Amino acid sequence: MKYTFLLLFTCLVCACTQTQDNQTSSDPDVNNVKVTVNIQRLDKELFACKSKAELLTLFTKQPTFFSNYFQVPAAGFDKLADQLLPLIQNQGLRDFYNQSQEAGFFGNQNLEKDFRTAFQHLKYYYPDFKEPKIYTIFSGFYGQGTLPNRELIVSDTAIYIGLDYFMGKKGKFIPDIYDYQLRKATPEAIAPLSILLLSEKYNLTNPKDKTLLSDMVWYGKSYVFAHTMLPEKADTLFIGYSGEQLAGSYEFQKNIWAHFIDSQLLYNTQDPIKAKYVGERPLTPEIGKDCPGSIGRWLGWRIVGKYFDENEKLTIQDLMKQTDAQKIFETSKYKGLPDEE
């Protein structure tokens, strides 16, 4: 079934960019949950260096970070210093970095506030949660295309953030990525994307289930989890859709769902087929020329969100432990209909 998304009224766009499943209505009071948000601003320390010797001193103070982020062993720090020194002395890059320190980017407390909110919720639901230390860096897209995960690296103990990759379209320079990916390359998206990655630790799955439905539900669980930890964040920051795309997905979800059913996609186990619906793509032309990419992830969010919201006794911990994608799907009774129908 083919169709084209139509231009929607602004009110519809605004309505659909708030919260997907009204999860804020049951948001617990976490104000008294004590957490530590430790942000090590290595970007400031890096740009304060004026010589190779000062760079090497910085590297030896934070060997684990610089080795992991720049993919260089400690024995290679001397060469790394030779490579970074002319970069941080370049006026164009310094201007770019100075822009990042403006209030509209990272010259504010928003990053700390976002992570504090997320960590407080995580600690509330998971008392054993240990806050990872956060490191920020700014390298002018150093090594882009050759270094993996240079923009965001997340583990149980540390979060590495390449601030230069999250300046969005207003940055003096933009990374070599597609336009649709820039929607997730903004300061506001850092905490949501970080919590999505952290959710993998809690998101159990059945490794024997290779179906597209299983993948969709896994992504759906991760979105519900992340939204639970950051309930005030707009859906667009998690899924990476524009407001118009999100509104269109709601408006035409009957058509989207019909395509999945008519094409017998839910139980397909072929990786190339699954990648068309849950992989990173600008669009899903198999459904329509304006259908956003990763539409299977969005559908998974709809399914899991409905399952979670309609089971009042179900906790987020229970949800993340649930490995039966078929049970989640059947219990949700999702049929491609808007919530109000």
C-alpha positions as CSV (number, residue, x, y, z in Angstrom):
1,M,0.0,0.0,0.0
2,K,1.4,3.3,-1.0
3,Y,0.5,6.7,0.3
4,T,1.9,10.2,0.8
5,F,2.0,12.2,4.0
6,L,0.0,15.4,3.7
7,L,0.9,18.8,5.2
8,L,-0.8,19.0,8.6
9,F,-2.0,21.9,10.6
10,T,0.4,23.4,13.1
11,C,-1.9,22.4,16.0
12,L,-1.5,18.8,15.1
13,V,2.2,19.1,15.0
14,C,2.4,20.7,18.4
15,A,0.1,18.1,19.9
16,C,2.2,15.2,18.6
17,T,5.6,16.6,19.7
18,Q,4.9,16.6,23.4
19,T,4.6,13.1,24.9
20,Q,3.7,10.0,23.1
21,D,1.9,8.1,25.9
22,N,1.2,10.7,28.5
23,Q,3.8,9.2,30.7
24,T,4.3,12.4,32.6
25,S,0.9,11.9,34.3
26,S,2.3,9.3,36.6
27,D,5.8,10.7,36.9
28,P,7.1,10.2,40.5
29,D,8.5,13.0,42.6
30,V,12.2,12.5,42.5
31,N,13.3,15.9,43.8
32,N,14.7,14.3,47.0
33,V,16.6,11.5,45.3
34,K,20.2,12.3,45.8
35,V,22.5,11.8,42.8
36,T,25.9,13.1,41.7
37,V,26.3,14.7,38.3
38,N,30.0,14.9,37.7
39,I,30.8,16.6,34.4
40,Q,34.5,16.8,33.6
41,R,34.9,19.6,31.1
42,L,37.9,18.3,29.2
43,D,36.9,20.6,26.3
44,K,37.8,23.6,28.4
45,E,41.1,22.0,29.6
46,L,42.0,21.1,26.0
47,F,41.5,24.6,24.7
48,A,43.4,26.1,27.6
49,C,46.5,24.2,26.5
50,K,49.1,26.4,24.8
51,S,51.9,23.9,24.1
52,K,52.6,20.3,23.3
53,A,53.9,19.8,26.9
54,E,50.6,21.1,28.3
55,L,48.7,18.7,26.1
56,L,50.8,15.7,27.3
57,T,50.2,16.7,30.9
58,L,46.5,16.7,30.2
59,F,46.7,13.3,28.5
60,T,48.5,11.8,31.5
61,K,45.9,13.2,33.9
62,Q,43.1,11.5,31.9
63,P,44.8,8.6,30.1
64,T,41.7,6.4,30.0
65,F,39.5,9.1,28.4
66,F,42.0,10.2,25.8
67,S,43.0,6.6,24.9
68,N,39.4,5.5,24.5
69,Y,38.0,8.6,22.8
70,F,40.8,9.1,20.3
71,Q,41.5,5.3,19.9
72,V,45.1,5.8,20.8
73,P,47.2,3.8,23.3
74,A,49.2,5.8,25.9
75,A,52.3,5.1,23.8
76,G,50.7,7.2,21.0
77,F,50.0,10.3,23.1
78,D,53.1,12.1,21.7
79,K,51.8,11.8,18.2
80,L,48.3,12.7,19.3
81,A,49.6,15.9,20.8
82,D,51.4,16.8,17.6
83,Q,48.1,16.3,15.7
84,L,45.8,18.2,18.2
85,L,48.0,21.2,18.9
86,P,47.6,22.8,15.5
87,L,43.9,22.1,15.6
88,I,43.3,23.9,18.9
89,Q,45.5,26.8,17.7
90,N,43.5,27.2,14.5
91,Q,41.4,30.4,14.8
92,G,38.5,28.9,12.8
93,L,38.3,26.0,15.3
94,R,38.7,28.3,18.3
95,D,35.8,30.5,16.9
96,F,33.7,27.3,16.6
97,Y,34.6,26.3,20.1
98,N,33.8,29.8,21.5
99,Q,30.4,29.5,19.8
100,S,29.8,26.3,21.7
101,Q,30.3,28.2,25.0
102,E,27.4,30.6,24.3
103,A,24.3,30.3,26.3
104,G,22.3,28.9,23.3
105,F,24.7,25.9,23.2
106,F,26.7,24.7,26.2
107,G,27.3,27.9,28.1
108,N,24.5,27.1,30.5
109,Q,23.5,24.4,33.0
110,N,21.1,22.5,30.8
111,L,23.3,19.5,30.3
112,E,23.7,19.1,34.1
113,K,20.0,19.6,34.7
114,D,19.0,17.0,32.0
115,F,21.4,14.4,33.4
116,R,20.3,15.1,37.0
117,T,16.7,14.5,36.1
118,A,17.6,11.3,34.3
119,F,19.9,10.0,37.1
120,Q,17.3,10.8,39.7
121,H,14.7,8.8,37.9
122,L,17.1,6.0,37.3
123,K,18.0,5.9,41.0
124,Y,14.4,6.0,42.0
125,Y,13.5,3.0,39.8
126,Y,16.9,1.2,40.3
127,P,18.4,2.1,43.7
128,D,21.6,0.3,42.8
129,F,22.2,2.6,39.9
130,K,25.6,4.2,40.0
131,E,25.9,7.5,38.2
132,P,28.5,7.4,35.4
133,K,31.0,10.2,35.2
134,I,30.5,12.5,32.3
135,Y,33.3,13.8,30.1
136,T,33.0,16.5,27.4
137,I,35.5,17.2,24.6
138,F,35.6,19.4,21.6
139,S,38.0,18.3,18.8
140,G,36.6,19.8,15.6
141,F,35.4,16.4,14.3
142,Y,38.8,14.9,14.7
143,G,39.1,11.6,13.1
144,Q,35.6,11.6,11.6
145,G,35.1,8.6,9.4
146,T,37.9,6.7,11.0
147,L,37.0,6.7,14.7
148,P,33.9,4.8,16.0
149,N,31.4,6.4,18.3
150,R,33.3,9.7,18.4
151,E,30.2,11.8,19.2
152,L,28.8,9.8,22.1
153,I,30.2,6.8,24.0
154,V,28.1,5.5,26.9
155,S,28.9,2.8,29.4
156,D,27.9,2.0,33.0
157,T,30.8,4.0,34.4
158,A,31.4,6.8,31.9
159,I,29.7,9.0,29.2
160,Y,31.9,10.6,26.6
161,I,30.4,13.6,24.7
162,G,31.9,15.2,21.7
163,L,30.2,18.6,22.0
164,D,31.2,19.6,18.5
165,Y,29.0,16.9,17.1
166,F,25.9,18.3,18.9
167,M,25.9,21.9,17.7
168,G,23.1,21.3,15.2
169,K,22.4,23.3,12.1
170,K,23.2,26.6,13.9
171,G,26.9,25.6,14.5
172,K,29.6,27.4,12.5
173,F,30.5,24.0,11.1
174,I,28.5,20.7,11.0
175,P,29.7,17.1,11.0
176,D,29.7,15.1,7.8
177,I,26.3,13.5,8.4
178,Y,23.0,13.5,6.6
179,D,20.4,16.3,7.2
180,Y,18.0,13.9,8.9
181,Q,20.7,12.9,11.3
182,L,21.3,16.5,12.3
183,R,17.9,16.4,14.1
184,K,19.6,14.2,16.7
185,A,22.8,16.4,16.8
186,T,21.6,19.1,19.1
187,P,22.4,20.0,22.7
188,E,18.9,19.0,23.8
189,A,19.3,15.5,22.4
190,I,22.4,14.5,24.3
191,A,20.7,13.3,27.5
192,P,17.9,11.5,25.7
193,L,20.3,9.7,23.4
194,S,22.6,8.8,26.3
195,I,19.7,7.3,28.3
196,L,18.6,5.3,25.2
197,L,22.1,3.8,25.2
198,L,22.0,3.2,28.9
199,S,18.7,1.4,28.5
200,E,20.5,-1.5,26.8
201,K,21.7,-2.7,30.2
202,Y,18.1,-3.2,31.4
203,N,16.5,-4.2,28.2
204,L,16.3,-8.0,28.2
205,T,15.4,-9.9,25.1
206,N,15.0,-13.4,23.8
207,P,18.1,-14.0,21.6
208,K,16.3,-16.9,19.8
209,D,13.6,-14.6,18.5
210,K,14.9,-13.1,15.3
211,T,11.7,-11.6,14.0
212,L,11.1,-8.0,13.1
213,L,8.5,-7.8,15.8
214,S,11.1,-8.7,18.4
215,D,13.3,-5.9,17.1
216,M,10.4,-3.5,17.1
217,V,9.5,-4.3,20.6
218,W,13.1,-4.1,21.8
219,Y,13.3,-0.5,20.4
220,G,9.9,0.3,21.8
221,K,11.0,-0.8,25.3
222,S,14.1,1.4,25.0
223,Y,12.0,4.5,24.1
224,V,9.5,3.9,26.9
225,F,12.4,3.5,29.3
226,A,14.2,6.6,28.2
227,H,11.0,8.7,28.2
228,T,10.3,7.4,31.7
229,M,13.7,8.7,32.9
230,L,13.3,12.0,31.0
231,P,9.5,12.5,31.0
232,E,9.5,16.2,30.1
233,K,11.5,15.7,26.9
234,A,9.7,15.8,23.6
235,D,9.3,12.6,21.6
236,T,11.2,14.1,18.7
237,L,14.4,14.1,20.7
238,F,14.3,10.4,21.2
239,I,13.1,9.2,17.8
240,G,14.9,11.9,15.7
241,Y,11.8,12.8,13.7
242,S,10.8,16.4,12.9
243,G,7.5,17.6,14.3
244,E,5.8,17.2,10.9
245,Q,7.1,13.6,10.6
246,L,5.9,12.6,14.0
247,A,2.5,14.2,13.4
248,G,2.3,12.4,10.0
249,S,3.1,9.1,11.6
250,Y,0.2,9.5,13.9
251,E,-2.1,10.7,11.2
252,F,-1.3,7.8,8.9
253,Q,-0.6,5.1,11.3
254,K,-3.5,3.0,9.9
255,N,-1.7,3.0,6.6
256,I,1.7,2.3,8.1
257,W,0.2,-0.6,10.1
258,A,-1.6,-1.9,7.0
259,H,1.7,-2.1,5.1
260,F,3.3,-4.2,7.9
261,I,0.3,-6.5,7.9
262,D,-0.3,-6.8,4.2
263,S,3.4,-7.4,3.6
264,Q,3.6,-9.9,6.4
265,L,6.5,-8.2,8.0
266,L,6.1,-8.8,11.7
267,Y,7.5,-12.3,11.7
268,N,10.1,-11.8,8.9
269,T,13.6,-12.8,10.0
270,Q,15.6,-11.6,7.0
271,D,18.1,-9.0,8.1
272,P,18.0,-7.0,4.8
273,I,14.2,-6.7,5.1
274,K,14.3,-5.9,8.8
275,A,16.9,-3.2,8.2
276,K,14.5,-1.3,5.9
277,Y,12.2,-0.7,8.8
278,V,14.3,-0.5,11.9
279,G,17.7,0.6,10.5
280,E,18.9,4.2,10.2
281,R,17.5,5.6,7.0
282,P,16.2,9.1,6.1
283,L,12.9,7.7,4.7
284,T,10.9,4.4,4.3
285,P,10.0,4.7,0.6
286,E,8.5,1.2,0.7
287,I,5.6,2.7,2.5
288,G,5.5,6.2,1.1
289,K,7.8,8.9,-0.3
290,D,7.5,11.0,2.9
291,C,7.3,8.2,5.5
292,P,10.2,8.7,7.9
293,G,13.0,6.2,8.4
294,S,13.1,3.6,11.2
295,I,9.4,3.6,11.2
296,G,9.4,0.1,12.7
297,R,11.1,1.6,15.8
298,W,8.2,4.1,16.1
299,L,5.6,1.3,15.7
300,G,7.5,-0.6,18.4
301,W,7.2,2.4,20.6
302,R,3.4,2.6,19.9
303,I,3.0,-1.1,20.7
304,V,5.1,-1.1,23.9
305,G,3.7,2.3,25.0
306,K,0.1,0.9,24.7
307,Y,1.1,-2.3,26.6
308,F,2.7,-0.3,29.4
309,D,0.0,2.3,29.8
310,E,-2.8,-0.1,29.9
311,N,-1.3,-2.3,32.6
312,E,-1.3,-0.1,35.6
313,K,0.4,-2.7,37.9
314,L,3.3,-3.1,35.4
315,T,6.4,-1.3,36.5
316,I,9.2,-0.1,34.2
317,Q,11.4,-2.7,35.8
318,D,8.9,-5.4,34.9
319,L,8.6,-4.1,31.4
320,M,12.4,-4.2,30.8
321,K,12.6,-7.8,32.0
322,Q,9.8,-8.9,29.7
323,T,11.4,-10.9,26.9
324,D,8.3,-12.2,25.2
325,A,7.7,-9.8,22.3
326,Q,4.7,-11.8,21.1
327,K,3.0,-11.5,24.5
328,I,3.7,-7.7,24.6
329,F,2.2,-7.3,21.2
330,E,-0.9,-9.4,21.8
331,T,-1.6,-7.9,25.2
332,S,-1.2,-4.4,23.8
333,K,-4.0,-5.1,21.3
334,Y,-2.4,-2.5,19.0
335,K,-4.1,-2.4,15.6
336,G,-2.8,0.8,14.1
337,L,-5.5,3.0,15.7
338,P,-5.0,6.4,17.4
339,D,-5.3,6.3,21.2
340,E,-8.7,7.9,21.2
341,E,-10.4,5.3,19.0
